[in-house]
């Protein structure tokens, strides 16, 4: 019983249906074709709700109504549904992205920018630091730093880290090349991953440390257990004086 409940919950989550829709759709999949009353009996969905649920599933493209007496319903195969849901998600993501881009040109966003700039003037640069725990948090921070890059990106990492960073950088490299932003990676190079960062300067060596340096203004040190994503840790610091000094010492150590 528990396994069946988990199965239905997973379908509900993956295909964005309510529980009645899941029960009716799976019941119809098991029969191929069936009338509303039969589906109510098989699925356990109340008859009073069954027709509304079937109408909803038909609108969403999960089932097809077969005209006749009685009216019967045919299940659309899961592969077709999966492709349709993927397409819908892409369309929705595109719409949401366009909406967020439109926000950039609004008075509200400009007001937020002014608020931030006025607030930053009161921030002591030495206080601009943060600690991060977990690979997901670290990757979000790296992407935020890359978004702000203006002149240079320097990354020191391990071979596994090289593969991960190359995967992230792949989406940034075209714009970096257009903007003239230099990218340098110091790590044991993986030849396959290196193709993702075409145009970057690669120094094939183990630097013995992990960090991401952006414009010599902000730096993320990676300190935790690289083998366990949940316990990987980072410390982010924004201080042009410190990062410049550290960068000079680091590059001297490579000579």
Secondary structure, DSSP 8 states (H G I E B T S, - for coil): -HHHHHHHHHHHHHHT--HHHHHHHHHHHHHSEEEHHHHHHHH---HHHHHHHHHHHHHTTSEEEE-SSS-EEEE--HHHHHHHHHHHHHHHHHHHHHHHHHHTTSHHHHHHHHHHHHHHTTS-GGG-EEEEESHHHHHHHHHHHHHT-SSEEEEE--HHHHHHHHHHHHHHHHHHHHHT-EEEEEE---HHHHGGGTT-EEEES--S--EEEETTTEEEEE-S-TT-GGG-EEEEEE-HHHHHHHHHHHHHHH-
